Amino acid sequence: MVDLDDAIVARLESHGERFEILIDPAAMDQLKQGRQVDLSRYLAVEEVFKDARRGERPADSAVREAFGTDDIGEIARRIVEKGEVQMTAEQRRELLDTKRRRIVAYIAANAIDPQTRLPHPPKRIEIALEEGKFRVDPFKPFDREVEEAMRVLRPLMPIRFERSRVAIRIRGEDYGRCYDDLARYGVVEREEWTADGHWIGVMEIPAGTIAELTERLRQRTRGEASVKLI
């Protein structure tokens, strides 16, 4: 549950009444990405207010008339989706910075330079977005923000999304410590165990993560892992 000092006010005018809740700003970005979020877990106080800062509450009958329910999670969802959300300048800046970093990280992991077939460093992507005057919208769905960022980047640098298939070979004794990394980077399409005790798998992963996955597996296997582009 978020502290009162960190919460923001979400407000909805309905049925001649004003309804407000105090909510964690972190819930906003998740909702706008279309994720299923239990908003009751993000409320600073599990109450509906008429004026949240003053602690004034509407009559229970007014709440039921406007929302048709006493479920605070459902009420909070309707207020957030249909009303307006207020943020302090610091809260908005933090939300924008976090979302911008996620966009840059996603593009760096999933896109490559088609001329060199290598990923672009995150710093290069970040600089290009600044040059293209890309502006993050804290409430626009993440996938739409990525699409807009790519539209800004394409005139400035050779870039495209691409996935690659790789063949991985790991010693049997190292497989257990590598399993989480394999699951994190993609889905194993095909696998087998060799007669000499090695695990071999074929995976499809974002093209920009090949070098990163290779390095992680080699660290965990003391340089014994092999990753080859198919």
Contacts in CASP RR format, 6 or more apart in sequence:
PFRMAT RR
TARGET T0000
AUTHOR 0000-0000-0000
METHOD contacts of the structure
MODEL  1
MVDLDDAIVARLESHGERFEILIDPAAMDQLKQGRQVDLSRYLAVEEVFK
DARRGERPADSAVREAFGTDDIGEIARRIVEKGEVQMTAEQRRELLDTKR
RRIVAYIAANAIDPQTRLPHPPKRIEIALEEGKFRVDPFKPFDREVEEAM
RVLRPLMPIRFERSRVAIRIRGEDYGRCYDDLARYGVVEREEWTADGHWI
GVMEIPAGTIAELTERLRQRTRGEASVKLI
1 41 0 8 1.000
1 42 0 8 1.000
1 43 0 8 1.000
1 44 0 8 1.000
2 22 0 8 1.000
2 23 0 8 1.000
2 24 0 8 1.000
2 26 0 8 1.000
2 42 0 8 1.000
2 43 0 8 1.000
2 44 0 8 1.000
3 44 0 8 1.000
4 22 0 8 1.000
4 44 0 8 1.000
4 45 0 8 1.000
6 24 0 8 1.000
6 25 0 8 1.000
6 44 0 8 1.000
6 91 0 8 1.000
7 22 0 8 1.000
7 23 0 8 1.000
7 24 0 8 1.000
7 25 0 8 1.000
7 43 0 8 1.000
7 44 0 8 1.000
8 22 0 8 1.000
8 23 0 8 1.000
8 24 0 8 1.000
8 25 0 8 1.000
8 28 0 8 1.000
8 85 0 8 1.000
8 86 0 8 1.000
8 87 0 8 1.000
8 88 0 8 1.000
8 91 0 8 1.000
9 20 0 8 1.000
9 21 0 8 1.000
9 22 0 8 1.000
9 23 0 8 1.000
9 52 0 8 1.000
9 53 0 8 1.000
9 85 0 8 1.000
9 86 0 8 1.000
10 20 0 8 1.000
10 21 0 8 1.000
10 23 0 8 1.000
10 76 0 8 1.000
10 79 0 8 1.000
10 80 0 8 1.000
10 83 0 8 1.000
10 84 0 8 1.000
10 85 0 8 1.000
10 86 0 8 1.000
11 18 0 8 1.000
11 19 0 8 1.000
11 20 0 8 1.000
11 79 0 8 1.000
11 83 0 8 1.000
11 84 0 8 1.000
11 85 0 8 1.000
11 86 0 8 1.000
12 18 0 8 1.000
12 19 0 8 1.000
12 20 0 8 1.000
12 78 0 8 1.000
12 79 0 8 1.000
12 82 0 8 1.000
12 83 0 8 1.000
12 84 0 8 1.000
13 19 0 8 1.000
13 83 0 8 1.000
14 66 0 8 1.000
14 82 0 8 1.000
15 62 0 8 1.000
15 65 0 8 1.000
15 66 0 8 1.000
17 50 0 8 1.000
17 58 0 8 1.000
17 62 0 8 1.000
17 66 0 8 1.000
18 50 0 8 1.000
18 51 0 8 1.000
18 58 0 8 1.000
19 48 0 8 1.000
19 49 0 8 1.000
19 50 0 8 1.000
19 58 0 8 1.000
19 63 0 8 1.000
19 66 0 8 1.000
19 67 0 8 1.000
19 75 0 8 1.000
19 79 0 8 1.000
20 48 0 8 1.000
20 49 0 8 1.000
20 50 0 8 1.000
20 51 0 8 1.000
20 52 0 8 1.000
20 79 0 8 1.000
21 43 0 8 1.000
21 47 0 8 1.000
21 48 0 8 1.000
21 49 0 8 1.000
21 52 0 8 1.000
21 75 0 8 1.000
21 76 0 8 1.000
21 79 0 8 1.000
21 80 0 8 1.000
22 43 0 8 1.000
22 44 0 8 1.000
22 45 0 8 1.000
22 49 0 8 1.000
22 52 0 8 1.000
23 39 0 8 1.000
23 42 0 8 1.000
23 43 0 8 1.000
23 44 0 8 1.000
23 76 0 8 1.000
23 80 0 8 1.000
23 85 0 8 1.000
24 42 0 8 1.000
24 43 0 8 1.000
24 44 0 8 1.000
25 87 0 8 1.000
25 91 0 8 1.000
25 94 0 8 1.000
25 95 0 8 1.000
26 42 0 8 1.000
27 37 0 8 1.000
27 39 0 8 1.000
27 42 0 8 1.000
27 80 0 8 1.000
28 80 0 8 1.000
28 85 0 8 1.000
28 95 0 8 1.000
28 138 0 8 1.000
28 139 0 8 1.000
29 95 0 8 1.000
29 98 0 8 1.000
29 99 0 8 1.000
29 138 0 8 1.000
29 139 0 8 1.000
29 142 0 8 1.000
30 37 0 8 1.000
31 37 0 8 1.000
31 39 0 8 1.000
31 77 0 8 1.000
31 80 0 8 1.000
31 81 0 8 1.000
32 138 0 8 1.000
32 139 0 8 1.000
32 140 0 8 1.000
32 141 0 8 1.000
32 142 0 8 1.000
33 141 0 8 1.000
33 142 0 8 1.000
33 143 0 8 1.000
34 141 0 8 1.000
38 73 0 8 1.000
39 73 0 8 1.000
39 76 0 8 1.000
39 77 0 8 1.000
39 80 0 8 1.000
40 46 0 8 1.000
40 72 0 8 1.000
40 73 0 8 1.000
40 76 0 8 1.000
42 76 0 8 1.000
43 72 0 8 1.000
43 73 0 8 1.000
43 76 0 8 1.000
46 72 0 8 1.000
47 57 0 8 1.000
47 72 0 8 1.000
48 57 0 8 1.000
48 58 0 8 1.000
48 63 0 8 1.000
48 72 0 8 1.000
48 75 0 8 1.000
48 79 0 8 1.000
49 55 0 8 1.000
49 56 0 8 1.000
49 57 0 8 1.000
49 58 0 8 1.000
50 56 0 8 1.000
50 57 0 8 1.000
50 58 0 8 1.000
60 70 0 8 1.000
63 70 0 8 1.000
63 75 0 8 1.000
64 70 0 8 1.000
67 74 0 8 1.000
67 75 0 8 1.000
67 78 0 8 1.000
69 75 0 8 1.000
85 139 0 8 1.000
87 95 0 8 1.000
87 138 0 8 1.000
92 138 0 8 1.000
95 138 0 8 1.000
96 136 0 8 1.000
96 138 0 8 1.000
99 136 0 8 1.000
99 138 0 8 1.000
99 142 0 8 1.000
99 145 0 8 1.000
100 126 0 8 1.000
100 129 0 8 1.000
100 136 0 8 1.000
102 142 0 8 1.000
103 129 0 8 1.000
103 136 0 8 1.000
103 142 0 8 1.000
103 145 0 8 1.000
103 146 0 8 1.000
103 149 0 8 1.000
104 122 0 8 1.000
104 125 0 8 1.000
104 126 0 8 1.000
104 129 0 8 1.000
105 122 0 8 1.000
106 146 0 8 1.000
107 120 0 8 1.000
107 125 0 8 1.000
107 146 0 8 1.000
107 149 0 8 1.000
107 150 0 8 1.000
107 153 0 8 1.000
107 159 0 8 1.000
108 119 0 8 1.000
108 120 0 8 1.000
108 121 0 8 1.000
108 122 0 8 1.000
108 125 0 8 1.000
108 208 0 8 1.000
109 119 0 8 1.000
109 206 0 8 1.000
109 208 0 8 1.000
109 209 0 8 1.000
109 212 0 8 1.000
110 161 0 8 1.000
110 162 0 8 1.000
110 163 0 8 1.000
110 206 0 8 1.000
110 207 0 8 1.000
110 208 0 8 1.000
110 209 0 8 1.000
111 119 0 8 1.000
111 120 0 8 1.000
111 150 0 8 1.000
111 159 0 8 1.000
111 160 0 8 1.000
111 161 0 8 1.000
111 162 0 8 1.000
111 207 0 8 1.000
111 208 0 8 1.000
112 118 0 8 1.000
112 119 0 8 1.000
112 120 0 8 1.000
112 159 0 8 1.000
112 160 0 8 1.000
112 162 0 8 1.000
112 207 0 8 1.000
112 208 0 8 1.000
113 119 0 8 1.000
113 120 0 8 1.000
113 157 0 8 1.000
113 158 0 8 1.000
113 159 0 8 1.000
114 158 0 8 1.000
114 159 0 8 1.000
114 160 0 8 1.000
114 162 0 8 1.000
115 158 0 8 1.000
117 207 0 8 1.000
118 208 0 8 1.000
118 211 0 8 1.000
119 207 0 8 1.000
119 208 0 8 1.000
119 209 0 8 1.000
119 210 0 8 1.000
119 211 0 8 1.000
120 157 0 8 1.000
120 159 0 8 1.000
124 157 0 8 1.000
125 153 0 8 1.000
128 152 0 8 1.000
128 153 0 8 1.000
128 156 0 8 1.000
128 157 0 8 1.000
129 149 0 8 1.000
129 152 0 8 1.000
129 153 0 8 1.000
131 156 0 8 1.000
132 152 0 8 1.000
132 156 0 8 1.000
133 152 0 8 1.000
134 148 0 8 1.000
134 149 0 8 1.000
134 152 0 8 1.000
136 145 0 8 1.000
137 145 0 8 1.000
140 148 0 8 1.000
150 159 0 8 1.000
150 161 0 8 1.000
153 159 0 8 1.000
162 206 0 8 1.000
162 207 0 8 1.000
162 208 0 8 1.000
163 204 0 8 1.000
163 205 0 8 1.000
163 206 0 8 1.000
163 207 0 8 1.000
164 204 0 8 1.000
164 205 0 8 1.000
164 206 0 8 1.000
164 207 0 8 1.000
164 208 0 8 1.000
164 210 0 8 1.000
164 229 0 8 1.000
164 230 0 8 1.000
165 189 0 8 1.000
165 202 0 8 1.000
165 203 0 8 1.000
165 204 0 8 1.000
165 229 0 8 1.000
165 230 0 8 1.000
166 202 0 8 1.000
166 203 0 8 1.000
166 205 0 8 1.000
166 210 0 8 1.000
166 213 0 8 1.000
166 227 0 8 1.000
166 228 0 8 1.000
166 229 0 8 1.000
166 230 0 8 1.000
167 200 0 8 1.000
167 201 0 8 1.000
167 202 0 8 1.000
167 226 0 8 1.000
167 227 0 8 1.000
167 228 0 8 1.000
167 230 0 8 1.000
168 182 0 8 1.000
168 199 0 8 1.000
168 200 0 8 1.000
168 201 0 8 1.000
168 202 0 8 1.000
168 203 0 8 1.000
168 217 0 8 1.000
168 225 0 8 1.000
168 226 0 8 1.000
168 227 0 8 1.000
168 228 0 8 1.000
169 198 0 8 1.000
169 199 0 8 1.000
169 200 0 8 1.000
169 201 0 8 1.000
169 225 0 8 1.000
169 226 0 8 1.000
170 178 0 8 1.000
170 198 0 8 1.000
170 199 0 8 1.000
170 200 0 8 1.000
170 217 0 8 1.000
170 221 0 8 1.000
170 224 0 8 1.000
170 225 0 8 1.000
170 226 0 8 1.000
171 197 0 8 1.000
171 198 0 8 1.000
171 199 0 8 1.000
171 221 0 8 1.000
171 224 0 8 1.000
172 193 0 8 1.000
172 197 0 8 1.000
172 198 0 8 1.000
172 199 0 8 1.000
174 220 0 8 1.000
174 221 0 8 1.000
174 224 0 8 1.000
174 225 0 8 1.000
175 199 0 8 1.000
177 220 0 8 1.000
177 221 0 8 1.000
178 217 0 8 1.000
178 220 0 8 1.000
178 221 0 8 1.000
178 225 0 8 1.000
181 213 0 8 1.000
181 216 0 8 1.000
181 217 0 8 1.000
181 220 0 8 1.000
182 188 0 8 1.000
182 203 0 8 1.000
185 203 0 8 1.000
185 205 0 8 1.000
185 206 0 8 1.000
185 209 0 8 1.000
185 212 0 8 1.000
185 213 0 8 1.000
186 203 0 8 1.000
186 204 0 8 1.000
186 205 0 8 1.000
187 203 0 8 1.000
187 204 0 8 1.000
188 201 0 8 1.000
188 202 0 8 1.000
188 203 0 8 1.000
189 201 0 8 1.000
189 202 0 8 1.000
189 203 0 8 1.000
189 204 0 8 1.000
190 201 0 8 1.000
190 202 0 8 1.000
191 199 0 8 1.000
191 200 0 8 1.000
191 201 0 8 1.000
191 202 0 8 1.000
192 199 0 8 1.000
192 200 0 8 1.000
192 201 0 8 1.000
193 199 0 8 1.000
193 200 0 8 1.000
194 200 0 8 1.000
202 230 0 8 1.000
205 213 0 8 1.000
210 227 0 8 1.000
210 229 0 8 1.000
213 227 0 8 1.000
214 225 0 8 1.000
214 227 0 8 1.000
217 225 0 8 1.000
217 227 0 8 1.000
218 224 0 8 1.000
218 225 0 8 1.000
END
